[in-house]
């Protein structure tokens, strides 16, 4: 990458001209002058159990010479592989993979959701990103998830139903990318998923387990219940052949009329009617929201790291900035010498993560609506944050810092919960085009509302339910047309200006820790990509150190507790997919905690 802007995060930071936005401008105080009670405001913990762990399957490093794709389900990976095998582009393969994932892994992503894309164009040798995040309805207000007294609703009271549904972005994103970078016909790329929907597929252990776990909520609406349960009302069992003629019909229409027909025809009308017709939890989505939806191309957010540039998605995702901060802070310590078996190394990583999450909670949101500090990835700022860490001793208090900010505003710490169900796709084609995509409908099975054969998202619950705290506005509050903050961290690591590593993961706000762990394991500790993915997950966002249950990570508990950490042993079900490009050889890895695989020739 040839721009000096990679050394510092930059944003247009325009403020939405809404009454709430105007109110925010009137609060023009430096964050450093905030009362200590506000500075120390507690972070939301996101402490809802992550997606239950699937059975762990041993996976080996996959190598190839021409191309590679890694995705969360074998049928989806195969669909992308066959496109690449026929000379298709990375984006062609992405379309095929996403359409198949929406069918065979409906709990995680699909036509009713959104996605972030980091793309490297081999012809121009440039990296860019595309924002296909869902948007809040124009009729929404900051009080959408509050009761009559202003108290935030219970999380699942907000999630299940129409209230939580934002304007889907995935179909528009796939369509726009294909128009720009596709080689094969749009129609041909939808055929594999369309055929599988007609003929049926075998329900996987992970999908069957997810249905059984969410039985009560999935039973709430007739159309959803009829799809995920048998005629006796029992959750679908493993290896049940599941057909989805409604999904096949939707894909047939999209194949014939194009992606834009999703936003202007009967599909959009059906979704609006469904969302607004749920009397128990009606939503606000309108046809105007569909017709005005746009995918946004944004500059990649990059951090110089050794001989690499770590590039990812900027706001409304917090992924690249927060991963970048973790790496930028930890590189002030000799993690390579400490190695992965060092409790002190994990203490440093954990405290760096806590510092990064404090900044994330205070400052990061949709920068089309809320200005953000320009200096969050500034070298000197990260050095100052690193000085707060004492090796061998956990930080007792963590607060947001005071990075360079041309238009400082007083903001309260975020109050929002981001659930872990999502999916990740990594692809590189024969021409060297690379794409890293994290795609989601947010919570497992999203809003639990189905329309036209697919589930609708619950992305609006990624906003803070509260709008203000102690009189100060929360950056990630809900506003009409705004995109909720995300932790999705699709990443492409550049070396000498070309793709070296393509990686990402699902996992709610834990995505950031999963990706940071994998980058450190590979770039600092020399692990191959499969070993780096396999490495037990250990992460700390808000003070409690989470250690992956049933793995060697549990052995770190005494040492971390002795350093002053509170420790929790729990399932940490990442879904990492990674590809390393090394001397014209592609090496791919897929997370053993899920069902994904990597394939290439």
Secondary structure by P-SEA (a helix, b strand, c coil): cccccccbbbbcccccccaaaaaaaacccccccccccccccccccccccccccccbbbbccccccccccccccaaaaaaaaaaaaacccaaaaaaaaaaaaaacccccccccccbbbbbbbccccccbbbbcbbbccccccccccccccccccccccccccccccccccaaaaaaaaaaccccccccccaaaaaaaaaacccccaaaaaaaaaacccccccaaaaaacccccccccccccccccaaaaaaaaaaaacccccccccaaaaaaaaaaaacccbbbbccaaaaaabbbbbbcbbbbbcccccccccccccaaaaaaaaaaaaaccccccccccccaaaaaaaaaaaaaaaaaaaccccccccbbbbcccccaaaaaaaaaaccccccccbbbbbbccccbbbbbccbbbbbbcbbbbbbbcccccbbbbbbbccccccccccccccbbbbccccccccccccccccccccccccccccccccbbbbbcccccccccccccccaaaaaaaaaaaaaccccccaaaaaacbbbbbcccccccccccccccaaaaaaaaccccccccccccccbbbbcccbbbbbbbcccccccccc
